Amino acid sequence: MTKPFTPADSLNHITDWVFDLDNTLYPRECNLFAQIDIKITQYVMELTRLEFEAARDLQKAYYRDYGTTLNGLMHKHDVDPDDYLNSVHAIDYSIVDPHPELVETIAALPGRKFIFTNADAGHAHAVLKRLGAGDIFEAVFDIRSAKYQPKPLQVAYDTFLAGHGIDAKSAIMFDDLEKNLLVPHQTGMATVQVVAGQDFAHEQVDAWELGRGDQLEHVHHVTDDLAAFLAALRA
């Protein structure tokens, strides 16, 4: 764990706790998102008639440049977002293990808790049910809530903060992608990047997706153990 919480970094002012979902509330190592990744590649293949490698390259380029592959497909191919979301989230959720320690720690945090995800609400609720966290969050702000304008676009954060009456200076954002923490930092939120373990490797994950923000100004803390990080705050 690097850039951990220390007593000098008091977060006692936080009243709103904002969590990304995928690869944040469950460990990237469980490879749930790898299932979605393959579904997305298959969707792009069917849509574009490209072979696997070319379709995957296009998928990742849209993900990098538009925030989500869906946003790129909507801009470039006019896809139906509901058809896309229903297709790529038809996955097996059983590999997400319950995490009572994490759930208890989040539930004990003072103030409101939110999910802010580029996925859809159905996927979010399926993950939360597996974790045992179905009833501890104030709301799930999903890609439909954002009118399909995803993180890291400024408008997504503006819509989320305004919609829930959140003062950015009293809020904190947890996300696995450092680029999704830039706007929160700029608006005054505290930021935490939740990263995979040092030995994680997967052929479906590009290097930029695993980039760590240890040296970046907009990443205030980095942890590979969210439950332990939150427990340190309580201590």
C-alpha positions, 0 to 999 in steps of 0.5 A, spaced: 500 500 500 502 506 498 500 513 499 496 511 505 492 514 510 495 518 516 493 522 522 496 528 518 491 527 512 484 527 517 478 526 513 473 528 519 470 533 514 467 528 510 460 527 510 459 524 503 462 518 501 462 516 493 464 509 491 466 507 484 463 500 483 467 495 478 474 493 481 473 498 487 468 495 491 471 488 489 478 486 487 480 486 480 483 480 481 476 476 482 476 478 474 468 479 474 470 485 469 474 480 465 467 477 463 464 484 461 470 485 457 469 479 453 462 481 452 464 488 450 469 485 445 463 480 442 458 486 441 463 490 437 465 484 433 458 483 431 457 491 430 463 492 426 464 485 423 471 486 425 476 480 427 477 479 435 484 483 435 481 489 431 475 489 435 478 489 442 483 494 439 477 499 437 473 497 444 479 499 448 480 506 444 473 508 445 474 506 453 480 510 453 478 516 449 470 517 451 470 514 458 466 508 456 466 503 450 459 505 450 460 512 449 464 511 443 459 506 440 454 511 441 458 517 438 461 513 432 456 507 431 449 510 434 448 504 438 442 503 442 445 504 449 439 499 452 441 493 448 448 494 449 448 494 457 443 488 457 448 484 452 454 486 456 452 485 463 449 478 462 454 475 466 456 470 472 456 474 478 457 468 483 465 469 483 464 476 487 465 473 494 461 477 500 465 481 504 462 483 511 468 486 513 468 492 508 460 492 508 461 493 516 466 498 515 462 502 509 456 502 513 459 505 519 462 511 516 459 518 518 454 521 513 451 518 506 454 513 501 453 513 494 455 508 488 457 512 482 458 508 476 459 508 469 455 501 469 448 500 469 444 500 476 442 493 474 449 491 474 451 495 480 445 492 485 447 485 482 454 486 485 452 489 491 447 483 493 453 479 492 457 483 497 452 483 502 451 491 501 444 492 498 442 497 503 447 501 505 448 506 500 443 512 499 443 511 491 446 508 485 448 514 480 449 509 474 450 511 466 443 512 465 442 517 471 448 521 467 444 521 461 450 516 458 455 522 459 460 517 463 466 519 468 471 522 467 467 527 463 466 534 467 458 533 466 458 527 469 460 529 476 456 536 475 450 532 474 451 527 480 453 532 485 448 537 483 443 531 483 444 529 490 446 536 493 453 534 495 458 539 497 464 537 493 469 540 499 465 535 504 466 529 499 471 523 497 471 519 491 474 512 491 475 509 484 480 504 481 482 509 475 486 515 476 483 519 470 477 518 474 479 522 480 482 528 476 475 532 476 473 530 483 480 533 485 479 539 481 472 540 484 475 540 491 473 532 493 478 528 497 480 522 492 483 515 493 485 510 488 483 503 489 489 499 485 490 491 484 495 488 488 502 488 485 502 482 482 496 482 478 496 481 470 491 479 465 491 479 458 485 483 457 487 489 461 491 494 458 497 497 462 494 504 462 488 501 466 493 499 471 496 505 472 498 508 479 497 515 481 502 515 487 506 521 484 500 525 481 497 531 485 490 529 483 490 522 487 491 524 494 491 516 497 492 510 493 490 503 497 490 496 494 486 494 500 479 498 501 477 495 507 483 496 511 484 503 508 477 505 511 478 501 518 484 506 518 480 512 518 475 509 523 481 508 528 
